[in-house]
Amino acid sequence: MFVARLAGTAVFDPLGDRVGWARDVVITYVIKNLPRAIGMVVEVPGKRRVFVPLTRITSIDAGQIVSTGLVNMRRFEQRPAETLVVGEMLDRRIQLKDGSHALIEDVAMEPHGQRRGEWEVTQLFVRVDVPGKGRSLSRRRGETALIDVRDVPDLAGQAGVQGVGQLMATLGDIKPADLADLMHDMPASRRLEVARALDDEKLADVLQELADDDQLEIINALGRDRAADILEAMDPDDAADLVHSLPEAEATAVLALMEPEDAQDVRRLLAYGEHSAGGLMTPEPIIFPPETPIAQALAAVRRQELPPALASMVFVTRPPTETPTGRFLGVCHIQRLLREPPHQPIGSVLDTDIETLVPNDPLGKVTRIMATYNLVALPVVDDDRRLLGAVSADDVLDHLLPEDWRAADDDVTDLALGPAGDPSDDPAGDLASDPADAAAGKEAGHG
């Protein structure tokens, strides 16, 4: 069974209800060069990644994996003696016995012994990379081959250089928030390798979803020029939060390398307190003058890169419509716009009673107004009632949640997954498990 093909495969319980999705396989080196697969990293509802021992896997096919339905819901934490196949082995450069070098593109494992759940890594699918002295004449650079793990001296000790091409191909078109979760759980060196491989736009989206410590680690490792490019691609409010966390000299240097217009937006936001309406707002909501046709406003909110909260309303001002704008007139809610003729001007369906904020309003006031009026975005205006920006619910949540919310772990252990994949209490009041399950969990440190 090739591990790269398992990534993303649905995991089901015996009743056919989906438990989650396989994301990786965990191996250990029982003998120096003979890796043994001990379990899978499975993503369950809530984007939690948990460890499922292979002793609890009853069937592995190309399109599905079937488990016993008993899952330890404690968040997976990799132990020092463990290696993740997708996360740490794919794209690794290794040296073979004949002196040639190769790139690991996939890892094959197969059952070993009579007991359920005993799997060994037996073969590697590789692409020969750099010819070496004494290499086989039948093997040319760039050729692929399926080799025995015994053909790789000290596989456990060959950390080597690891690319990310195969990893990214395995992940496919993963959403930025999901990729951020994955990167958060990676070793620091691997996290930086993935960050360097992403293009500016994708990395900017991912950084906005990462914890502050991870953001700083990545942005400092990229160098000032690349950091400036990433900050330009980020939303101004998120870029300002990140710049605010940098040392003053570093922040000044990076801002100087940014495009003047982008840097100006960030500097303006840095002038406000981090937990104030001005510090939370984005200076780039959807803004139109009142004579704009409804059809044009609806086309603007369809932009894919626009956050859903900001797409919920159009802000209407007198010209100019670049922040700080002309006089703020009101907002148009998208639900109202959808009910009106497309040619009608947005000024005819204005909500002029919406509560406004001023830049120095504290976070508490922002949340109270949002909760009172069931809004997901609020306008921020100055003393002359010029629109400065908008605070959206996602920005508020980022500041309300604890800093370590991504790593937060519920006090949960083994749960039997009932119909529809929801955790349910064991009717007997005690979850019995195969002794082999307990042994595998204890050995892996995940029991």
GUKEZA-502827 format. One record per residue (C-alpha): residue in three letters; x, z, y. Coordinates in Angstrom, 3 decimals. Example, Ala and Ser with C-alpha at 12.3 -4.5 7.8 and 13.67 -1.06 7.14 Angstrom:
BEGIN
ALA, 12.300, 7.800, -4.500
SER, 13.670, 7.140, -1.060
***
This chain:
BEGIN
MET, 0.000, 0.000, 0.000
PHE, 1.504, -1.112, 3.335
VAL, 1.160, 1.544, 6.015
ALA, 0.870, -0.758, 9.058
ARG, -2.244, -2.276, 7.474
LEU, -3.797, 1.172, 7.087
ALA, -3.571, 2.034, 10.791
GLY, -7.054, 1.824, 12.281
THR, -8.787, 1.820, 8.882
ALA, -12.009, 3.833, 8.753
VAL, -11.981, 7.054, 6.721
PHE, -15.225, 7.963, 4.915
ASP, -16.497, 11.005, 3.044
PRO, -17.959, 10.672, -0.481
LEU, -21.459, 10.069, 0.942
GLY, -20.281, 7.058, 2.934
ASP, -20.344, 8.722, 6.351
ARG, -17.389, 7.947, 8.575
VAL, -15.011, 10.854, 9.121
GLY, -12.604, 9.068, 11.475
TRP, -9.822, 6.489, 11.583
ALA, -6.380, 6.507, 9.982
ARG, -3.638, 6.418, 12.627
ASP, -0.402, 7.176, 10.756
VAL, 1.176, 8.388, 7.524
VAL, 3.387, 11.479, 7.381
ILE, 6.454, 11.425, 5.113
THR, 9.189, 13.895, 4.206
TYR, 12.500, 13.435, 2.409
VAL, 12.339, 15.529, -0.742
ILE, 15.557, 13.877, -1.888
LYS, 17.919, 12.515, 0.770
ASN, 16.951, 8.853, 0.416
LEU, 13.600, 9.064, -1.392
PRO, 10.817, 9.657, 1.152
ARG, 7.522, 11.051, -0.115
ALA, 4.190, 10.514, 1.664
ILE, 2.322, 13.799, 2.032
GLY, -0.625, 13.039, 4.266
MET, -2.332, 10.977, 6.935
VAL, -2.921, 11.521, 10.620
VAL, -6.633, 10.862, 11.077
GLU, -8.438, 10.596, 14.404
VAL, -11.800, 12.352, 14.177
PRO, -14.639, 12.364, 16.758
GLY, -13.480, 13.846, 20.037
LYS, -10.187, 11.919, 19.764
ARG, -8.647, 14.834, 17.905
ARG, -5.824, 13.880, 15.544
VAL, -5.774, 16.000, 12.413
PHE, -3.688, 16.152, 9.245
VAL, -5.354, 15.131, 5.966
PRO, -3.231, 15.741, 2.844
LEU, -3.118, 12.796, 0.457
THR, -4.462, 15.170, -2.188
ARG, -7.756, 14.950, -0.296
ILE, -7.758, 11.152, -0.328
THR, -9.684, 9.861, -3.348
SER, -9.475, 6.119, -2.674
ILE, -7.410, 3.767, -0.503
ASP, -8.516, 0.149, -0.204
ALA, -7.747, -2.586, 2.317
GLY, -10.913, -1.945, 4.311
GLN, -11.614, 1.752, 3.848
ILE, -10.215, 5.134, 2.895
VAL, -12.354, 7.706, 1.113
SER, -11.632, 11.430, 1.400
THR, -13.141, 14.511, -0.200
GLY, -14.907, 15.242, 3.099
LEU, -12.993, 18.489, 3.583
VAL, -10.928, 18.231, 6.773
ASN, -8.713, 20.769, 8.517
MET, -9.766, 20.413, 12.156
ARG, -6.627, 22.021, 13.595
ARG, -4.858, 19.500, 15.823
PHE, -1.933, 17.816, 14.073
GLU, 1.484, 19.004, 15.203
GLN, 4.480, 17.252, 13.711
ARG, 7.055, 19.497, 12.031
PRO, 10.836, 18.937, 12.286
ALA, 11.125, 17.822, 8.646
GLU, 8.373, 15.207, 9.012
THR, 8.529, 11.561, 10.003
LEU, 5.640, 9.415, 11.217
VAL, 5.763, 5.945, 9.707
VAL, 3.965, 4.026, 12.485
GLY, 5.288, 6.195, 15.276
GLU, 8.925, 6.515, 14.207
MET, 9.857, 4.035, 11.462
LEU, 8.317, 0.712, 12.464
ASP, 10.691, -1.350, 14.637
ARG, 13.638, 0.868, 13.678
ARG, 16.953, -0.935, 13.184
ILE, 18.725, 0.032, 9.991
GLN, 21.900, -0.928, 8.125
LEU, 21.604, -2.170, 4.546
LYS, 24.019, -1.679, 1.667
ASP, 25.460, -5.182, 2.081
GLY, 26.445, -4.454, 5.687
SER, 23.678, -6.461, 7.342
HIS, 21.278, -4.948, 9.840
ALA, 17.518, -5.273, 9.774
LEU, 14.347, -4.311, 11.613
ILE, 11.651, -2.395, 9.713
GLU, 8.322, -4.198, 10.107
ASP, 6.319, -2.324, 7.488
VAL, 6.628, 0.443, 4.917
ALA, 5.124, 0.329, 1.416
MET, 4.079, 3.399, -0.547
GLU, 2.669, 3.713, -4.051
PRO, 1.294, 6.461, -6.310
HIS, 3.841, 8.473, -8.223
GLY, 3.174, 10.775, -11.156
GLN, -0.126, 11.756, -12.698
ARG, -1.539, 14.043, -10.009
ARG, -3.820, 12.719, -7.306
GLY, -2.161, 12.482, -3.939
GLU, 1.427, 12.034, -5.075
TRP, 2.753, 8.996, -3.209
GLU, 6.304, 7.787, -2.654
VAL, 7.717, 5.320, -0.144
THR, 9.310, 2.710, -2.385
GLN, 9.877, -0.448, -0.343
LEU, 10.527, -1.618, 3.204
PHE, 9.437, -4.944, 4.657
VAL, 12.277, -5.914, 6.991
ARG, 13.511, -8.744, 9.175
VAL, 17.258, -9.328, 9.024
ASP, 18.590, -8.860, 12.529
VAL, 22.374, -8.943, 12.805
PRO, 24.615, -10.422, 10.080
GLY, 27.164, -8.048, 8.660
LYS, 30.349, -8.384, 6.707
GLY, 29.741, -8.983, 3.043
ARG, 26.047, -9.769, 3.404
SER, 24.254, -11.815, 0.772
LEU, 24.622, -15.567, 1.352
SER, 20.961, -16.061, 0.462
ARG, 19.815, -13.874, 3.352
ARG, 19.884, -15.437, 6.804
ARG, 19.341, -13.917, 10.214
GLY, 15.652, -13.752, 11.066
GLU, 14.492, -13.949, 7.459
THR, 12.042, -11.364, 6.134
ALA, 12.529, -9.520, 2.882
LEU, 10.940, -6.770, 0.828
ILE, 13.692, -4.351, -0.132
ASP, 13.920, -1.138, -2.122
VAL, 14.421, 2.020, -0.057
ARG, 17.523, 2.678, -2.163
ASP, 19.105, -0.368, -0.502
VAL, 19.274, 1.598, 2.772
PRO, 22.057, 4.184, 2.748
ASP, 20.940, 7.443, 4.346
LEU, 17.533, 6.205, 5.515
ALA, 16.675, 9.720, 6.704
GLY, 19.749, 9.902, 8.904
GLN, 19.496, 6.428, 10.420
ALA, 17.553, 7.192, 13.569
GLY, 18.997, 4.061, 15.147
VAL, 17.457, 2.040, 17.944
GLN, 13.690, 1.700, 17.707
GLY, 11.646, -0.976, 19.442
VAL, 7.928, -0.871, 20.082
GLY, 6.736, -4.402, 19.296
GLN, 5.328, -3.584, 15.868
LEU, 3.837, -0.320, 17.117
MET, 2.002, -2.049, 19.965
ALA, 0.781, -4.770, 17.606
THR, -0.556, -2.060, 15.301
LEU, -2.356, -0.299, 18.145
GLY, -3.937, -3.542, 19.321
ASP, -5.973, -3.562, 22.537
ILE, -6.045, 0.210, 22.835
LYS, -7.675, 1.794, 25.888
PRO, -5.354, 3.497, 28.420
ALA, -6.901, 6.933, 27.808
ASP, -6.393, 6.598, 24.040
LEU, -2.833, 5.362, 24.496
ALA, -2.172, 8.319, 26.800
ASP, -3.356, 10.706, 24.069
LEU, -1.086, 8.980, 21.569
MET, 1.926, 9.058, 23.892
HIS, 1.356, 12.731, 24.703
ASP, 1.834, 13.552, 21.015
MET, 4.996, 11.421, 20.653
PRO, 8.541, 12.760, 20.777
ALA, 9.967, 12.426, 24.292
SER, 12.369, 9.612, 23.378
ARG, 9.615, 7.568, 21.711
ARG, 7.270, 8.151, 24.643
LEU, 9.858, 6.671, 27.019
GLU, 10.424, 3.665, 24.753
VAL, 6.712, 2.877, 24.792
ALA, 6.512, 3.376, 28.571
ARG, 9.392, 0.961, 29.184
ALA, 7.718, -1.679, 27.005
LEU, 4.378, -1.614, 28.864
ASP, 3.773, -3.904, 31.815
ASP, 3.296, -2.324, 35.246
GLU, -0.506, -2.530, 35.285
LYS, -0.972, -1.049, 31.802
LEU, 1.583, 1.691, 32.384
ALA, -0.071, 2.571, 35.708
ASP, -3.429, 2.958, 33.917
VAL, -1.838, 5.107, 31.208
LEU, 0.043, 7.337, 33.674
GLN, -3.226, 8.125, 35.423
GLU, -4.490, 9.585, 32.133
LEU, -1.360, 11.607, 31.270
ALA, -0.606, 15.235, 32.051
ASP, 1.566, 15.942, 35.099
ASP, 4.643, 16.861, 33.055
ASP, 4.462, 13.635, 31.054
GLN, 3.989, 11.619, 34.254
LEU, 7.070, 13.120, 35.874
GLU, 9.184, 12.695, 32.757
ILE, 8.332, 8.978, 32.542
ILE, 8.529, 8.146, 36.253
ASN, 11.932, 9.863, 36.591
ALA, 13.306, 8.015, 33.561
LEU, 12.208, 4.569, 34.775
GLY, 14.375, 4.482, 37.888
ARG, 13.254, 4.193, 41.501
ASP, 12.612, 0.430, 41.590
ARG, 10.329, 0.437, 38.547
ALA, 8.727, 3.684, 39.707
ALA, 7.815, 2.044, 43.031
ASP, 6.226, -0.906, 41.190
ILE, 4.188, 1.468, 39.009
LEU, 2.981, 3.508, 41.975
GLU, 1.844, 0.319, 43.716
ALA, -0.273, -0.525, 40.669
MET, -1.856, 2.943, 40.488
ASP, -4.960, 4.024, 42.369
PRO, -3.771, 5.449, 45.718
ASP, -5.153, 8.942, 45.038
ASP, -3.435, 9.145, 41.633
ALA, -0.222, 7.747, 43.114
ALA, -0.360, 10.375, 45.855
ASP, -0.781, 13.166, 43.275
LEU, 2.270, 11.911, 41.398
VAL, 4.410, 11.497, 44.532
HIS, 3.373, 14.991, 45.620
SER, 4.931, 16.350, 42.387
LEU, 8.292, 14.646, 43.002
PRO, 11.167, 16.347, 44.838
GLU, 10.973, 15.542, 48.543
ALA, 14.097, 13.351, 48.594
GLU, 12.949, 11.398, 45.538
ALA, 9.451, 10.935, 46.948
THR, 10.838, 9.606, 50.235
ALA, 13.122, 7.157, 48.429
VAL, 10.366, 5.803, 46.174
LEU, 7.899, 5.415, 49.049
ALA, 10.517, 3.432, 50.976
LEU, 10.718, 0.953, 48.068
MET, 6.955, 0.400, 47.898
GLU, 5.084, -2.347, 49.707
PRO, 4.326, -1.029, 53.239
GLU, 0.544, -1.303, 52.840
ASP, 0.527, 0.584, 49.523
ALA, 2.936, 3.207, 50.823
GLN, 0.779, 3.717, 53.925
ASP, -2.276, 4.572, 51.773
VAL, -0.253, 7.091, 49.769
ARG, 1.295, 8.708, 52.862
ARG, -2.151, 9.076, 54.434
LEU, -3.437, 10.928, 51.369
LEU, -0.339, 13.128, 51.223
ALA, -1.243, 14.459, 54.676
TYR, -4.228, 16.310, 53.169
GLY, -4.255, 19.304, 50.852
GLU, -4.069, 18.452, 47.165
HIS, -7.363, 20.254, 46.417
SER, -9.238, 19.091, 49.526
ALA, -11.676, 16.204, 49.829
GLY, -8.979, 14.202, 51.659
GLY, -6.459, 14.802, 48.879
LEU, -8.988, 13.920, 46.169
MET, -10.419, 10.765, 47.737
THR, -9.532, 7.156, 47.116
PRO, -9.237, 4.989, 50.256
GLU, -10.472, 1.921, 48.341
PRO, -14.192, 2.263, 47.544
ILE, -16.493, -0.771, 47.710
ILE, -17.236, -1.260, 51.440
PHE, -19.418, -3.924, 53.078
PRO, -21.135, -4.420, 56.459
PRO, -24.963, -4.087, 56.473
GLU, -25.675, -7.839, 56.614
THR, -23.988, -8.489, 53.245
PRO, -26.376, -10.043, 50.643
ILE, -27.233, -7.837, 47.664
ALA, -25.868, -10.516, 45.314
GLN, -22.396, -10.207, 46.870
ALA, -22.439, -6.415, 46.577
LEU, -23.451, -6.583, 42.904
ALA, -20.675, -9.072, 42.203
ALA, -18.134, -6.661, 43.713
VAL, -19.141, -3.720, 41.513
ARG, -18.794, -5.869, 38.386
ARG, -14.989, -5.885, 38.731
GLN, -13.533, -4.674, 35.469
GLU, -10.788, -2.579, 37.062
LEU, -13.276, -0.564, 39.158
PRO, -13.857, 2.991, 37.823
PRO, -17.506, 3.510, 36.783
ALA, -17.993, 6.356, 39.278
LEU, -16.980, 4.182, 42.237
ALA, -19.066, 1.308, 40.870
SER, -22.194, 3.438, 41.181
MET, -22.613, 2.795, 44.902
VAL, -21.634, 0.524, 47.784
PHE, -20.539, 2.124, 51.070
VAL, -21.928, 0.472, 54.197
THR, -20.137, 0.595, 57.554
ARG, -19.783, -1.289, 60.779
PRO, -16.681, -3.535, 60.952
PRO, -13.838, -3.117, 60.298
THR, -14.428, -2.423, 56.601
GLU, -10.834, -1.382, 55.810
THR, -10.402, 2.394, 55.827
PRO, -10.561, 4.027, 58.283
THR, -13.605, 1.857, 58.922
GLY, -16.098, 1.421, 61.698
ARG, -19.029, 3.822, 61.869
PHE, -20.368, 4.909, 58.470
LEU, -24.065, 3.949, 58.039
GLY, -24.922, 5.023, 54.489
VAL, -24.683, 3.956, 50.853
CYS, -26.540, 1.608, 48.527
HIS, -27.111, 2.855, 44.989
ILE, -26.610, 0.202, 42.320
GLN, -29.904, 0.997, 40.592
ARG, -31.754, 0.276, 43.844
LEU, -29.810, -2.951, 44.412
LEU, -30.763, -4.207, 40.940
ARG, -34.449, -3.909, 41.827
GLU, -34.268, -5.939, 45.050
PRO, -34.074, -9.728, 45.715
PRO, -30.428, -10.959, 45.600
HIS, -30.631, -12.638, 49.026
GLN, -31.814, -9.465, 50.806
PRO, -29.177, -7.705, 52.997
ILE, -27.877, -4.375, 51.744
GLY, -28.639, -2.811, 55.126
SER, -32.344, -2.938, 54.246
VAL, -31.953, -0.559, 51.272
LEU, -29.617, 2.042, 52.759
ASP, -29.592, 5.683, 51.720
THR, -28.797, 7.308, 55.069
ASP, -29.454, 10.874, 53.882
ILE, -26.440, 11.159, 51.594
GLU, -24.251, 14.210, 52.209
THR, -20.833, 13.444, 53.647
LEU, -17.540, 15.293, 53.400
VAL, -14.717, 15.799, 55.879
PRO, -11.071, 15.640, 54.717
ASN, -10.482, 19.399, 54.798
ASP, -13.553, 20.326, 52.723
PRO, -12.402, 22.365, 49.696
LEU, -12.886, 21.358, 46.067
GLY, -15.636, 23.953, 45.647
LYS, -17.809, 22.304, 48.296
VAL, -17.251, 18.875, 46.747
THR, -18.417, 20.052, 43.319
ARG, -21.445, 21.907, 44.740
ILE, -22.704, 18.831, 46.597
MET, -22.147, 16.563, 43.588
ALA, -23.984, 18.957, 41.300
THR, -26.843, 19.621, 43.751
TYR, -27.648, 15.951, 44.350
ASN, -26.577, 14.538, 40.947
LEU, -24.016, 12.198, 42.501
VAL, -20.809, 10.788, 41.003
ALA, -19.229, 9.767, 44.330
LEU, -19.309, 11.082, 47.897
PRO, -18.156, 9.580, 51.218
VAL, -15.396, 11.232, 53.264
VAL, -15.652, 10.681, 57.031
ASP, -13.716, 11.787, 60.108
ASP, -15.008, 13.417, 63.280
ASP, -16.079, 10.008, 64.635
ARG, -18.005, 9.330, 61.398
ARG, -15.593, 6.608, 60.317
LEU, -15.350, 6.231, 56.544
LEU, -11.939, 7.370, 55.271
GLY, -12.572, 7.068, 51.538
ALA, -14.670, 8.402, 48.669
VAL, -14.310, 11.255, 46.193
SER, -15.423, 10.333, 42.657
ALA, -16.409, 12.604, 39.783
ASP, -13.420, 11.606, 37.635
ASP, -11.009, 12.795, 40.354
VAL, -12.892, 16.087, 40.612
LEU, -12.714, 16.614, 36.841
ASP, -8.962, 16.016, 36.845
HIS, -8.568, 18.988, 39.173
LEU, -11.160, 21.240, 37.511
LEU, -9.846, 20.953, 33.952
PRO, -6.863, 23.119, 32.952
GLU, -3.491, 21.381, 33.078
ASP, -3.061, 21.570, 29.311
TRP, -6.552, 20.323, 28.445
ARG, -5.138, 17.439, 26.364
ALA, -3.306, 19.864, 24.124
ALA, -6.127, 22.396, 23.981
ASP, -6.886, 23.421, 20.410
ASP, -10.151, 24.861, 19.209
ASP, -10.079, 27.809, 16.854
VAL, -11.238, 25.743, 13.891
THR, -9.908, 25.416, 10.379
ASP, -11.329, 23.588, 7.354
LEU, -14.741, 22.013, 7.932
ALA, -16.879, 20.086, 5.511
LEU, -18.155, 16.969, 7.214
GLY, -21.843, 16.524, 6.586
PRO, -24.008, 13.426, 7.078
ALA, -23.305, 11.405, 10.231
GLY, -19.800, 12.803, 10.305
ASP, -20.711, 16.006, 12.158
PRO, -18.953, 19.273, 11.248
SER, -21.277, 21.590, 9.344
ASP, -20.857, 25.018, 7.870
ASP, -20.208, 25.205, 4.160
PRO, -23.546, 26.284, 2.630
ALA, -21.742, 28.553, 0.203
GLY, -20.024, 30.289, 3.086
ASP, -16.593, 29.665, 1.613
LEU, -14.725, 26.375, 1.434
ALA, -12.989, 26.086, -1.900
SER, -10.169, 23.568, -2.179
ASP, -7.922, 22.139, -4.844
PRO, -4.751, 24.262, -5.219
ALA, -2.794, 21.044, -4.730
ASP, -4.444, 20.661, -1.319
ALA, -3.277, 24.100, -0.292
ALA, 0.219, 23.415, -1.570
ALA, 0.485, 20.145, 0.336
GLY, -0.830, 21.766, 3.502
LYS, 1.523, 24.717, 3.219
GLU, 4.524, 22.507, 2.528
ALA, 3.703, 20.283, 5.508
GLY, 2.982, 23.240, 7.731
HIS, -0.585, 22.096, 8.422
GLY, -2.555, 24.360, 6.094
***
